[in-house]
Amino acid sequence: MTDTDVQPTKDNGYLLSWLWRKYLHRHKWLLIFSSVLMAIEGSTLGLIAWMMEPMFDTAFSAGSETALWAVGMVFAGIFFTRGVTSIGHKVMMTTAAQRTSADLRIDLLGRMMLQDNAFHQTHPPGYLIQRTQSDVGAINGVWSSFITGAGRDFISLIALLGVALSVDWRWTIVACIGTPLLILPSLVAQRFVRRRAREARDLGAKIATRLDETFHGIIPTKLNLLEKYQITKFGFLTGKLVRAEVRATAGTSSIAAMVDFTAGLGFFCVLIYGGGEIVSGEKSIGQFMSFFTSLGMMFEPLRRLAGLSGRWQVAAAAIERLKELIEAEPTIKSPPNPVAAPQGIPGITMDKVNLSYGDVTVLDGTSFVAEPGKTTAIVGASGAGKSTIFNVLTRLVDPQVGTSLIDGVNNRDMSLPDLRSLFSVVSQEAMLFDDTIRENILLDQTNVSEERLQEVLKAAHVSDFLPKLADGLDTQVGPRGTNLSGGQRQRVVIARALLRDTPILLLDEATSALDTRSETVVQAALDKLSTGRTTLVIAHRLSTVRDADKILVMDKGQVVDEGTHEELLAQGGIYADLYELQFKTKGETAEARALKPAEGFNAALPKPKRSLVARLFGRLAGRE
């Protein structure tokens, strides 16, 4: 069974009640005042129908000029009142609707940012964007129809029905003879519309995800000639969305059309039944006109209300999805009684940590100690669990077994804000926002002096390239920092980390994507950044970790070796083999090797036999 085949689990009353409790009650006075104005506007239709009788029987038939003036003034007053109240309630209700939509979007974004990595792995960005923008927009569109018409039409319907009953209750019953025929088809149509609306919402999320991936991967798309492939995939999803939207519209329209069928039957029956009373003189022309005016006006608001019931199903499908996201509880959260974060420069201890994603083991009894104020490097193949260690320390993910201690304090015992305020992270992907360099460094810090900012810019070597930019610190970096080079982006991120001034620094392949010149500058900034901090470094290039106080060698989720650079070389094993592969190249001087970009650790963790052959071949060739 697909997601779109699932039947709606919440009825309309439940969803409306949830929407009121969570959001609408905040604007109750706007809603109350606008409802009063809406009721006044709606009742004017009843007055118009009621005035038909004195207009025909008193003004026209009796030929009274005074009555004609009086009736005309009443009609003018009715339409003036209708116009004023219409403006008033629409402005008030629209204000409430827009504020409610804004509250929904803000709450939704806040809840989604609280979720852990597992949530975001199963909910891609396109899906979440669709929920935040399109679903809230769908609710707002239907809500606008409700607030600008539903209340008014309901009051109008009651007022017109009252006028019709006052003229002749039997005619009214005859006119409504076909109404019971609406009930069952309308219920069937509403369920159909709800299912199609859910399907359209899901397809919209898939389309948003496809667009997000296409635009973020535009360069690989061009280089691999994937334009036609991407268009075909997008066209397939768009075609399915068109069909779902058309079917939903057909269902919504059919509900309103049923009212037309009923109205036609009602008019026919009243003409046949009541026509004789008009001819015989039992009823006056004024009464006839008043009844038929009220009847004719009655079916139009009824038609709009019926159509609105179909559009509500579209909104209900969106509300269900939003409700699920807003009420989803994060699996990783602060403890009820958190302990204070440690002060000073802390050490880090990871003790027998096991972490699995399904059947895949990522960390398998991982244990190590990173001493306070020193640099600990982590090396190993992709998939060895290096980056997962960072995620465990910062509680982006919690392991199934084991503990992580920050200066002896279990990281699960601290509040998430306190824990994460201990860390600064510089990764291979320098994450910048589409804002100025200044804003990307400061972020939410508003009390930074200009002297402190200049000090950070100099230490991170950002001041080296600022004079080359026309707007300096106020230069827009572009989406994801595309207006800056890789080295410049990294230096901006390092400046951000320096300004945060946290006691623990996590470096994840911070220089692996840079050329040699940029790497030299960025490495100097990183050296400055790591001074006086407990630093953990993930690197494939051993040239960046040779001076570390301790190097941890990981393989298959375990720390299989540790020591200084010299100790690990003397011991042999994986690290020594890796070092040999990266640096022992025939015919190169030490200076040349130092300038050459190192090969990645992933290139090959050699098998024992292959490593032995390589060493033997090296000796025969005179390399060692």
TORVEX-120404 format. One record per residue (C-alpha): residue number from 1; x, y, z; residue in one letter. Coordinates in Angstrom, 3 decimals, decimal comma. Example, Ala and Ser with C-alpha at 12.3 -4.5 7.8 and 13.67 -1.06 7.14 Angstrom:
residues 2
(1 (12,300 -4,500 7,800) "A") (2 (13,670 -1,060 7,140) "S") 
//
This chain:
residues 624
(1 (0,000 0,000 0,000) "M") (2 (1,419 3,388 -0,956) "T") (3 (1,303 6,474 1,170) "D") (4 (-1,425 7,994 -0,941) "T") (5 (-3,661 4,951 -0,490) "D") (6 (-3,849 5,476 3,256) "V") (7 (-7,278 6,648 4,363) "Q") (8 (-7,477 9,936 6,263) "P") (9 (-7,292 9,212 9,968) "T") (10 (-8,649 12,485 11,340) "K") (11 (-12,123 13,881 10,711) "D") (12 (-12,817 17,496 9,835) "N") (13 (-13,920 18,441 13,347) "G") (14 (-10,731 17,069 14,896) "Y") (15 (-8,492 18,936 12,443) "L") (16 (-10,391 22,199 12,908) "L") (17 (-10,217 21,776 16,682) "S") (18 (-6,433 21,211 16,492) "W") (19 (-6,003 24,260 14,251) "L") (20 (-8,001 26,382 16,695) "W") (21 (-6,125 25,197 19,803) "R") (22 (-2,701 25,615 18,242) "K") (23 (-3,067 28,802 16,215) "Y") (24 (-6,458 30,417 15,622) "L") (25 (-7,190 31,171 19,277) "H") (26 (-4,283 33,639 19,227) "R") (27 (-6,394 35,869 16,963) "H") (28 (-9,797 35,241 18,530) "K") (29 (-10,760 38,921 18,854) "W") (30 (-10,066 39,560 15,186) "L") (31 (-12,173 36,519 14,393) "L") (32 (-15,014 37,629 16,664) "I") (33 (-15,215 41,171 15,276) "F") (34 (-14,947 40,002 11,703) "S") (35 (-17,606 37,343 12,315) "S") (36 (-20,022 40,065 13,493) "V") (37 (-19,380 42,060 10,325) "L") (38 (-19,699 38,895 8,258) "M") (39 (-23,062 38,134 9,856) "A") (40 (-24,292 41,636 9,033) "I") (41 (-23,188 41,292 5,412) "E") (42 (-24,771 37,866 5,104) "G") (43 (-28,090 39,027 6,499) "S") (44 (-28,381 41,768 3,862) "T") (45 (-29,317 39,195 1,222) "L") (46 (-32,314 38,207 3,317) "G") (47 (-33,312 41,872 3,574) "L") (48 (-33,066 42,268 -0,204) "I") (49 (-35,353 39,270 -0,768) "A") (50 (-37,748 40,444 1,959) "W") (51 (-38,003 43,933 0,378) "M") (52 (-39,293 42,448 -2,880) "M") (53 (-42,797 42,112 -1,440) "E") (54 (-43,306 45,797 -0,442) "P") (55 (-41,597 46,930 -3,647) "M") (56 (-44,085 45,067 -5,868) "F") (57 (-47,237 45,150 -3,708) "D") (58 (-46,922 48,626 -2,134) "T") (59 (-44,736 50,716 -4,430) "A") (60 (-45,457 49,301 -7,901) "F") (61 (-49,026 47,924 -7,622) "S") (62 (-50,400 50,754 -5,434) "A") (63 (-48,474 53,380 -7,363) "G") (64 (-47,290 55,144 -4,208) "S") (65 (-44,424 57,527 -4,907) "E") (66 (-43,724 57,877 -1,191) "T") (67 (-43,427 54,092 -0,822) "A") (68 (-41,155 54,029 -3,888) "L") (69 (-38,768 56,549 -2,270) "W") (70 (-38,845 54,651 1,007) "A") (71 (-38,115 51,312 -0,658) "V") (72 (-35,321 52,894 -2,712) "G") (73 (-33,691 54,383 0,394) "M") (74 (-33,866 51,039 2,178) "V") (75 (-32,217 49,292 -0,783) "F") (76 (-29,456 51,940 -0,903) "A") (77 (-28,832 51,512 2,826) "G") (78 (-28,690 47,728 2,479) "I") (79 (-26,053 47,838 -0,280) "F") (80 (-24,003 50,518 1,503) "F") (81 (-23,979 48,400 4,681) "T") (82 (-23,079 45,332 2,641) "R") (83 (-20,064 47,086 1,089) "G") (84 (-18,692 48,485 4,360) "V") (85 (-19,040 45,240 6,294) "T") (86 (-17,530 43,286 3,391) "S") (87 (-14,353 45,372 3,453) "I") (88 (-14,101 45,213 7,234) "G") (89 (-14,459 41,469 7,713) "H") (90 (-12,217 40,599 4,756) "K") (91 (-9,370 42,750 6,054) "V") (92 (-9,691 41,377 9,596) "M") (93 (-10,009 37,769 8,506) "M") (94 (-7,146 38,022 6,026) "T") (95 (-4,956 39,467 8,778) "T") (96 (-5,800 36,496 10,993) "A") (97 (-5,202 34,073 8,141) "A") (98 (-1,802 35,490 7,186) "Q") (99 (-0,642 35,597 10,810) "R") (100 (-1,786 32,019 11,301) "T") (101 (0,141 30,917 8,197) "S") (102 (3,242 32,736 9,421) "A") (103 (2,923 31,072 12,847) "D") (104 (2,551 27,673 11,163) "L") (105 (5,655 28,133 9,027) "R") (106 (7,757 29,375 11,944) "I") (107 (6,649 26,531 14,229) "D") (108 (7,166 23,982 11,473) "L") (109 (10,704 25,164 10,756) "L") (110 (11,508 25,190 14,459) "G") (111 (10,229 21,636 14,953) "R") (112 (12,102 20,315 11,899) "M") (113 (15,370 21,828 13,091) "M") (114 (14,958 19,993 16,416) "L") (115 (14,857 16,620 14,689) "Q") (116 (17,922 14,378 14,562) "D") (117 (19,899 13,057 11,606) "N") (118 (17,657 10,012 11,138) "A") (119 (14,657 12,278 10,551) "F") (120 (16,467 14,368 7,952) "H") (121 (17,775 11,266 6,203) "Q") (122 (14,196 10,066 5,645) "T") (123 (12,765 13,546 4,952) "H") (124 (14,781 15,184 2,146) "P") (125 (14,994 18,994 1,874) "P") (126 (12,513 19,127 -1,026) "G") (127 (9,904 17,298 1,049) "Y") (128 (10,328 19,678 3,980) "L") (129 (10,261 22,742 1,718) "I") (130 (7,014 21,464 0,197) "Q") (131 (5,490 21,032 3,640) "R") (132 (6,592 24,489 4,791) "T") (133 (5,632 26,410 1,671) "Q") (134 (3,078 24,550 -0,434) "S") (135 (1,076 22,829 2,300) "D") (136 (0,796 25,965 4,402) "V") (137 (-0,085 27,838 1,199) "G") (138 (-2,844 25,318 0,459) "A") (139 (-4,281 25,814 3,924) "I") (140 (-4,075 29,580 3,546) "N") (141 (-5,830 29,461 0,164) "G") (142 (-8,767 27,486 1,491) "V") (143 (-8,739 29,460 4,726) "W") (144 (-9,064 32,656 2,677) "S") (145 (-12,142 31,182 1,003) "S") (146 (-13,559 30,308 4,403) "F") (147 (-12,916 33,655 5,999) "I") (148 (-14,073 35,762 3,069) "T") (149 (-17,134 33,739 2,154) "G") (150 (-18,112 30,767 4,280) "A") (151 (-19,460 32,662 7,288) "G") (152 (-21,188 35,233 5,106) "R") (153 (-22,753 32,556 2,909) "D") (154 (-23,967 30,581 5,908) "F") (155 (-25,671 33,631 7,425) "I") (156 (-27,124 34,508 4,019) "S") (157 (-28,492 31,000 3,685) "L") (158 (-30,194 31,207 7,092) "I") (159 (-31,649 34,666 6,368) "A") (160 (-32,943 33,667 2,931) "L") (161 (-34,432 30,461 4,285) "L") (162 (-36,229 32,524 6,941) "G") (163 (-37,710 34,804 4,257) "V") (164 (-38,834 31,815 2,187) "A") (165 (-40,481 30,202 5,219) "L") (166 (-42,253 33,460 6,111) "S") (167 (-43,828 33,565 2,650) "V") (168 (-44,941 29,910 2,543) "D") (169 (-43,445 27,020 4,470) "W") (170 (-44,960 24,467 2,084) "R") (171 (-43,301 26,059 -0,942) "W") (172 (-40,000 25,943 0,976) "T") (173 (-40,330 22,229 1,688) "I") (174 (-41,173 21,513 -1,957) "V") (175 (-38,158 23,589 -3,093) "A") (176 (-35,833 21,577 -0,859) "C") (177 (-37,211 18,206 -1,907) "I") (178 (-34,006 17,186 -3,669) "G") (179 (-31,640 18,185 -0,827) "T") (180 (-31,421 14,691 0,783) "P") (181 (-30,144 13,408 -2,555) "L") (182 (-26,966 15,480 -1,980) "L") (183 (-25,788 13,747 1,173) "I") (184 (-24,398 10,390 -0,005) "L") (185 (-22,806 11,627 -3,292) "P") (186 (-21,217 14,531 -1,407) "S") (187 (-19,643 12,223 1,187) "L") (188 (-18,249 9,972 -1,540) "V") (189 (-16,902 12,978 -3,456) "A") (190 (-15,269 14,434 -0,348) "Q") (191 (-13,375 11,205 0,393) "R") (192 (-12,271 11,044 -3,233) "F") (193 (-11,018 14,645 -3,125) "V") (194 (-9,126 14,018 0,153) "R") (195 (-7,272 11,027 -1,344) "R") (196 (-6,395 12,885 -4,519) "R") (197 (-5,244 15,898 -2,516) "A") (198 (-2,933 13,711 -0,413) "R") (199 (-1,542 12,212 -3,605) "E") (200 (-0,950 15,681 -5,053) "A") (201 (0,808 16,823 -1,858) "R") (202 (3,139 13,793 -1,990) "D") (203 (3,920 14,351 -5,646) "L") (204 (4,592 18,021 -4,955) "G") (205 (7,149 16,993 -2,317) "A") (206 (8,854 14,605 -4,755) "K") (207 (9,002 17,333 -7,400) "I") (208 (10,505 19,779 -4,900) "A") (209 (13,116 17,173 -3,951) "T") (210 (13,937 16,524 -7,607) "R") (211 (14,355 20,261 -8,259) "L") (212 (16,535 20,667 -5,162) "D") (213 (18,818 17,835 -6,287) "E") (214 (18,912 19,094 -9,886) "T") (215 (19,895 22,657 -9,025) "F") (216 (22,424 21,661 -6,365) "H") (217 (23,937 19,149 -8,786) "G") (218 (23,841 21,362 -11,869) "I") (219 (27,579 21,006 -12,580) "I") (220 (27,630 17,161 -12,508) "P") (221 (24,438 17,233 -14,568) "T") (222 (26,109 19,295 -17,288) "K") (223 (29,384 17,376 -17,243) "L") (224 (27,633 13,995 -17,495) "N") (225 (25,135 15,177 -20,133) "L") (226 (22,214 14,413 -17,847) "L") (227 (19,951 17,282 -18,948) "E") (228 (17,585 14,998 -20,867) "K") (229 (17,578 12,457 -18,035) "Y") (230 (16,659 15,107 -15,447) "Q") (231 (13,940 16,593 -17,679) "I") (232 (12,453 13,137 -18,292) "T") (233 (12,325 12,371 -14,562) "K") (234 (10,857 15,783 -13,809) "F") (235 (8,330 15,453 -16,636) "G") (236 (7,153 12,070 -15,350) "F") (237 (6,487 13,456 -11,860) "L") (238 (4,867 16,598 -13,253) "T") (239 (2,544 14,517 -15,429) "G") (240 (1,402 12,515 -12,418) "K") (241 (0,843 15,735 -10,481) "L") (242 (-1,274 17,177 -13,306) "V") (243 (-3,481 14,080 -13,316) "R") (244 (-3,879 14,157 -9,534) "A") (245 (-4,741 17,871 -9,517) "E") (246 (-7,253 17,477 -12,353) "V") (247 (-8,955 14,576 -10,589) "R") (248 (-9,105 16,541 -7,325) "A") (249 (-10,619 19,530 -9,159) "T") (250 (-13,157 17,269 -10,857) "A") (251 (-14,208 15,913 -7,463) "G") (252 (-14,463 19,397 -5,958) "T") (253 (-16,488 20,695 -8,906) "S") (254 (-18,859 17,729 -8,794) "S") (255 (-19,917 18,655 -5,252) "I") (256 (-20,949 22,146 -6,384) "A") (257 (-22,601 20,737 -9,501) "A") (258 (-24,865 18,539 -7,372) "M") (259 (-26,326 21,714 -5,846) "V") (260 (-27,209 22,947 -9,339) "D") (261 (-29,041 19,703 -10,065) "F") (262 (-30,955 20,036 -6,792) "T") (263 (-31,723 23,719 -7,445) "A") (264 (-33,170 22,913 -10,859) "G") (265 (-35,412 20,236 -9,384) "L") (266 (-36,538 22,609 -6,600) "G") (267 (-37,462 25,427 -8,986) "F") (268 (-39,421 23,045 -11,160) "F") (269 (-41,394 21,594 -8,251) "C") (270 (-42,262 25,033 -6,791) "V") (271 (-43,459 26,354 -10,151) "L") (272 (-45,715 23,350 -10,643) "I") (273 (-46,989 23,330 -7,045) "Y") (274 (-47,231 27,080 -6,333) "G") (275 (-48,067 28,424 -9,764) "G") (276 (-51,734 27,616 -9,321) "G") (277 (-51,954 29,687 -6,125) "E") (278 (-50,555 32,727 -7,943) "I") (279 (-53,039 32,358 -10,791) "V") (280 (-55,977 31,917 -8,393) "S") (281 (-54,978 34,992 -6,408) "G") (282 (-54,241 33,136 -3,170) "E") (283 (-50,722 34,594 -3,244) "K") (284 (-49,694 38,066 -4,441) "S") (285 (-47,102 38,896 -7,056) "I") (286 (-45,003 40,504 -4,309) "G") (287 (-45,053 37,312 -2,264) "Q") (288 (-44,131 35,311 -5,350) "F") (289 (-41,211 37,642 -6,141) "M") (290 (-40,025 37,663 -2,527) "S") (291 (-40,062 33,846 -2,361) "F") (292 (-38,394 33,298 -5,705) "F") (293 (-35,796 35,977 -5,027) "T") (294 (-34,915 34,325 -1,715) "S") (295 (-34,923 30,900 -3,358) "L") (296 (-32,714 32,046 -6,227) "G") (297 (-30,300 33,776 -3,875) "M") (298 (-30,306 30,798 -1,519) "M") (299 (-28,898 28,300 -3,979) "F") (300 (-25,898 30,469 -4,872) "E") (301 (-24,415 30,558 -1,328) "P") (302 (-25,359 26,895 -0,982) "L") (303 (-23,412 26,178 -4,161) "R") (304 (-20,383 28,067 -2,866) "R") (305 (-20,543 26,278 0,470) "L") (306 (-20,733 22,920 -1,288) "A") (307 (-17,708 23,784 -3,405) "G") (308 (-15,899 24,906 -0,291) "L") (309 (-16,428 21,505 1,291) "S") (310 (-14,415 20,019 -1,573) "G") (311 (-11,651 22,578 -1,224) "R") (312 (-11,583 21,904 2,519) "W") (313 (-10,595 18,313 1,773) "Q") (314 (-7,494 19,682 0,024) "V") (315 (-6,657 21,743 3,078) "A") (316 (-7,409 18,831 5,411) "A") (317 (-4,866 16,667 3,588) "A") (318 (-2,255 19,399 4,085) "A") (319 (-3,197 19,927 7,752) "I") (320 (-2,776 16,211 8,449) "E") (321 (0,777 16,281 7,107) "R") (322 (1,678 19,466 8,945) "L") (323 (0,204 18,156 12,173) "K") (324 (2,341 15,012 11,892) "E") (325 (5,515 17,085 11,468) "L") (326 (4,723 19,642 14,169) "I") (327 (3,867 16,959 16,717) "E") (328 (6,777 14,646 15,818) "A") (329 (8,959 14,272 18,899) "E") (330 (12,733 14,405 18,358) "P") (331 (14,488 11,233 19,489) "T") (332 (17,516 13,188 20,695) "I") (333 (16,746 15,891 23,247) "K") (334 (18,063 17,432 26,435) "S") (335 (17,676 15,442 29,666) "P") (336 (15,008 16,597 32,170) "P") (337 (17,635 17,692 34,716) "N") (338 (20,798 18,559 32,787) "P") (339 (24,140 19,012 34,465) "V") (340 (26,332 22,032 33,834) "A") (341 (28,846 21,907 31,011) "A") (342 (32,496 21,625 32,119) "P") (343 (34,603 24,760 32,285) "Q") (344 (38,088 25,278 30,898) "G") (345 (39,762 23,084 28,291) "I") (346 (38,204 19,619 28,579) "P") (347 (39,501 16,209 27,651) "G") (348 (37,401 13,717 25,694) "I") (349 (36,883 10,035 26,434) "T") (350 (34,934 7,603 24,295) "M") (351 (34,325 4,274 26,018) "D") (352 (33,237 1,110 24,157) "K") (353 (30,783 2,872 21,858) "V") (354 (28,688 0,741 19,518) "N") (355 (26,544 2,346 16,828) "L") (356 (24,613 0,630 14,051) "S") (357 (22,251 1,840 11,339) "Y") (358 (19,997 -1,134 10,842) "G") (359 (22,249 -4,097 10,086) "D") (360 (25,252 -1,899 9,300) "V") (361 (27,737 -1,492 12,167) "T") (362 (29,504 1,886 12,053) "V") (363 (31,227 1,972 15,443) "L") (364 (32,205 -1,306 17,097) "D") (365 (33,473 -0,888 20,648) "G") (366 (35,230 2,375 19,826) "T") (367 (37,365 3,670 22,714) "S") (368 (39,972 6,428 22,931) "F") (369 (41,125 9,390 25,017) "V") (370 (41,825 12,862 23,628) "A") (371 (43,846 14,822 26,151) "E") (372 (42,846 18,412 26,995) "P") (373 (44,560 21,147 25,020) "G") (374 (46,180 18,686 22,601) "K") (375 (45,549 17,630 19,013) "T") (376 (44,310 14,117 18,318) "T") (377 (44,161 13,002 14,690) "A") (378 (41,880 10,271 13,347) "I") (379 (42,796 8,429 10,136) "V") (380 (41,153 5,533 8,363) "G") (381 (39,297 4,497 5,227) "A") (382 (35,872 5,883 4,299) "S") (383 (33,322 3,988 6,313) "G") (384 (35,725 3,367 9,176) "A") (385 (33,583 5,560 11,460) "G") (386 (35,674 8,728 11,700) "K") (387 (32,940 11,308 11,034) "S") (388 (30,481 9,285 13,105) "T") (389 (32,686 9,955 16,139) "I") (390 (32,054 13,679 15,669) "F") (391 (28,311 13,059 15,355) "N") (392 (28,292 11,004 18,565) "V") (393 (30,274 13,603 20,520) "L") (394 (27,912 16,427 19,502) "T") (395 (24,826 14,171 19,862) "R") (396 (23,697 14,439 16,285) "L") (397 (23,246 10,713 16,816) "V") (398 (23,184 8,579 19,958) "D") (399 (24,903 5,169 20,073) "P") (400 (23,173 2,009 21,211) "Q") (401 (25,973 1,161 23,674) "V") (402 (28,804 3,061 25,329) "G") (403 (29,459 6,535 26,694) "T") (404 (31,142 9,732 25,557) "S") (405 (32,616 11,896 28,303) "L") (406 (33,567 15,555 28,086) "I") (407 (35,926 16,245 30,975) "D") (408 (34,347 13,319 32,797) "G") (409 (30,749 14,446 32,157) "V") (410 (28,529 12,187 30,052) "N") (411 (27,458 14,173 27,002) "N") (412 (23,903 12,802 27,404) "R") (413 (23,659 14,456 30,827) "D") (414 (24,163 17,962 29,421) "M") (415 (21,518 20,048 27,676) "S") (416 (21,951 20,085 23,904) "L") (417 (22,670 23,858 23,740) "P") (418 (25,312 23,570 26,501) "D") (419 (26,908 20,536 24,882) "L") (420 (27,091 21,971 21,390) "R") (421 (28,359 25,318 22,652) "S") (422 (31,572 23,447 23,523) "L") (423 (32,342 22,611 19,878) "F") (424 (33,411 24,436 16,756) "S") (425 (33,423 22,429 13,537) "V") (426 (35,343 23,101 10,335) "V") (427 (34,595 20,541 7,645) "S") (428 (35,511 19,916 4,014) "Q") (429 (32,176 21,417 2,979) "E") (430 (32,454 25,022 4,113) "A") (431 (28,804 25,843 4,798) "M") (432 (28,079 29,496 4,061) "L") (433 (24,692 31,209 3,859) "F") (434 (23,592 33,460 1,016) "D") (435 (24,540 36,628 2,885) "D") (436 (27,543 38,897 3,354) "T") (437 (30,941 37,737 4,618) "I") (438 (30,348 39,781 7,762) "R") (439 (27,036 38,060 8,519) "E") (440 (28,505 34,624 7,799) "N") (441 (31,193 35,244 10,398) "I") (442 (29,065 36,940 13,041) "L") (443 (25,895 34,872 12,557) "L") (444 (23,768 35,609 15,641) "D") (445 (26,487 37,402 17,630) "Q") (446 (25,608 41,075 18,019) "T") (447 (28,054 42,228 20,706) "N") (448 (31,332 41,757 18,807) "V") (449 (33,579 44,819 18,749) "S") (450 (35,248 45,950 15,549) "E") (451 (38,671 45,343 17,127) "E") (452 (37,783 41,749 17,960) "R") (453 (36,405 41,187 14,461) "L") (454 (39,574 42,535 12,824) "Q") (455 (41,684 40,329 15,068) "E") (456 (39,720 37,262 13,966) "V") (457 (39,912 38,233 10,285) "L") (458 (43,681 38,536 10,512) "K") (459 (44,146 35,263 12,397) "A") (460 (41,995 33,377 9,879) "A") (461 (43,773 35,069 6,912) "H") (462 (40,441 36,481 5,707) "V") (463 (42,006 39,941 5,704) "S") (464 (44,451 38,682 3,026) "D") (465 (41,760 38,571 0,312) "F") (466 (39,306 41,233 1,537) "L") (467 (41,103 44,126 -0,275) "P") (468 (40,514 42,299 -3,577) "K") (469 (36,736 42,407 -3,051) "L") (470 (34,911 45,598 -4,036) "A") (471 (32,576 45,486 -1,028) "D") (472 (35,021 43,953 1,435) "G") (473 (33,262 42,411 4,426) "L") (474 (29,888 43,334 2,928) "D") (475 (30,464 41,201 -0,167) "T") (476 (27,619 38,798 -0,862) "Q") (477 (29,006 35,245 -0,832) "V") (478 (26,201 33,822 -2,998) "G") (479 (24,279 30,553 -2,535) "P") (480 (26,482 28,190 -0,513) "R") (481 (29,360 30,661 -0,877) "G") (482 (29,720 30,214 -4,648) "T") (483 (31,097 33,755 -5,102) "N") (484 (34,212 32,777 -3,125) "L") (485 (36,949 30,266 -3,855) "S") (486 (37,285 27,074 -1,809) "G") (487 (40,167 28,489 0,215) "G") (488 (38,327 31,733 0,867) "Q") (489 (35,234 29,880 2,046) "R") (490 (37,308 27,801 4,446) "Q") (491 (38,945 30,886 5,893) "R") (492 (35,549 32,495 6,504) "V") (493 (34,425 29,361 8,356) "V") (494 (37,647 29,383 10,398) "I") (495 (37,016 33,041 11,293) "A") (496 (33,539 32,047 12,449) "R") (497 (35,024 29,308 14,633) "A") (498 (37,625 31,689 16,072) "L") (499 (34,901 34,154 16,985) "L") (500 (32,886 31,444 18,746) "R") (501 (35,992 30,670 20,836) "D") (502 (34,870 27,221 21,973) "T") (503 (37,151 24,898 23,973) "P") (504 (36,864 21,947 21,540) "I") (505 (37,655 22,054 17,832) "L") (506 (36,547 19,394 15,338) "L") (507 (38,279 19,438 11,937) "L") (508 (36,797 17,113 9,336) "D") (509 (38,899 16,985 6,143) "E") (510 (39,165 20,762 6,379) "A") (511 (41,879 21,081 3,675) "T") (512 (41,348 17,985 1,506) "S") (513 (39,537 19,844 -1,306) "A") (514 (42,094 22,656 -1,584) "L") (515 (45,071 23,171 -3,849) "D") (516 (48,548 23,257 -2,318) "T") (517 (48,756 27,044 -2,052) "R") (518 (45,311 27,405 -0,462) "S") (519 (46,020 24,451 1,806) "E") (520 (49,153 26,165 3,142) "T") (521 (47,245 29,344 4,015) "V") (522 (44,256 27,507 5,488) "V") (523 (46,513 25,165 7,471) "Q") (524 (48,229 28,176 9,027) "A") (525 (44,803 29,526 10,041) "A") (526 (43,857 26,132 11,473) "L") (527 (47,072 25,990 13,485) "D") (528 (46,170 29,360 14,981) "K") (529 (42,622 28,180 15,648) "L") (530 (43,673 24,964 17,410) "S") (531 (46,047 26,703 19,827) "T") (532 (44,796 26,326 23,387) "G") (533 (41,969 23,975 22,418) "R") (534 (41,265 20,267 22,504) "T") (535 (41,351 19,414 18,816) "T") (536 (40,181 16,342 16,930) "L") (537 (41,271 16,129 13,302) "V") (538 (39,985 13,808 10,574) "I") (539 (42,316 13,723 7,584) "A") (540 (43,291 11,587 4,605) "H") (541 (46,419 13,634 3,944) "R") (542 (48,991 12,527 6,485) "L") (543 (50,952 15,721 5,871) "S") (544 (48,290 17,533 7,902) "T") (545 (48,451 15,231 10,940) "V") (546 (52,140 14,336 11,301) "R") (547 (52,548 16,925 14,061) "D") (548 (49,500 15,766 16,039) "A") (549 (50,070 14,851 19,676) "D") (550 (48,286 11,536 19,079) "K") (551 (47,064 9,712 15,979) "I") (552 (44,208 7,199 16,125) "L") (553 (44,032 4,625 13,333) "V") (554 (40,510 3,341 12,653) "M") (555 (39,377 0,293 10,727) "D") (556 (35,834 -1,096 10,547) "K") (557 (34,561 1,050 13,413) "G") (558 (37,392 0,250 15,799) "Q") (559 (40,505 2,081 16,961) "V") (560 (43,109 -0,475 15,907) "V") (561 (46,227 1,553 16,704) "D") (562 (47,319 4,817 18,293) "E") (563 (50,452 6,801 18,960) "G") (564 (52,547 9,624 17,575) "T") (565 (53,602 9,762 13,944) "H") (566 (57,046 8,373 14,717) "E") (567 (55,701 5,640 17,005) "E") (568 (53,195 4,415 14,412) "L") (569 (55,836 4,359 11,688) "L") (570 (58,130 2,320 13,923) "A") (571 (55,361 -0,153 14,765) "Q") (572 (54,459 -0,837 11,140) "G") (573 (50,863 -1,789 10,359) "G") (574 (48,144 0,183 8,591) "I") (575 (49,527 3,650 9,315) "Y") (576 (53,027 2,765 8,131) "A") (577 (51,607 1,222 4,944) "D") (578 (49,534 4,337 4,336) "L") (579 (52,518 6,599 4,899) "Y") (580 (54,588 4,545 2,482) "E") (581 (51,930 4,794 -0,207) "L") (582 (51,578 8,558 0,197) "Q") (583 (55,203 9,672 0,551) "F") (584 (57,733 7,073 -0,603) "K") (585 (57,765 7,912 -4,308) "T") (586 (60,874 7,000 -6,353) "K") (587 (63,167 9,810 -7,414) "G") (588 (61,545 12,561 -5,342) "E") (589 (63,344 14,699 -2,848) "T") (590 (61,897 15,363 0,561) "A") (591 (61,139 18,934 -0,511) "E") (592 (59,275 17,747 -3,614) "A") (593 (57,297 15,246 -1,584) "R") (594 (56,316 17,960 0,883) "A") (595 (54,938 20,117 -1,927) "L") (596 (53,052 17,298 -3,662) "K") (597 (49,353 16,887 -2,782) "P") (598 (48,989 13,653 -0,864) "A") (599 (46,816 10,845 -2,149) "E") (600 (43,691 9,906 -0,250) "G") (601 (43,621 7,169 2,313) "F") (602 (40,737 5,580 0,442) "N") (603 (42,862 4,939 -2,625) "A") (604 (43,964 1,673 -1,172) "A") (605 (44,414 0,271 2,229) "L") (606 (46,797 -2,421 1,005) "P") (607 (46,225 -6,060 1,679) "K") (608 (49,119 -7,646 3,600) "P") (609 (50,444 -9,600 0,594) "K") (610 (50,258 -6,627 -1,714) "R") (611 (52,036 -4,443 0,848) "S") (612 (54,825 -7,051 1,181) "L") (613 (55,271 -7,254 -2,586) "V") (614 (55,347 -3,491 -2,816) "A") (615 (58,060 -3,301 -0,175) "R") (616 (60,087 -6,046 -1,819) "L") (617 (59,786 -4,345 -5,196) "F") (618 (60,836 -1,075 -3,587) "G") (619 (63,992 -2,666 -2,152) "R") (620 (64,887 -4,287 -5,493) "L") (621 (64,460 -0,951 -7,195) "A") (622 (66,742 0,718 -4,688) "G") (623 (64,003 2,875 -3,175) "R") (624 (64,744 1,957 0,436) "E") 
//
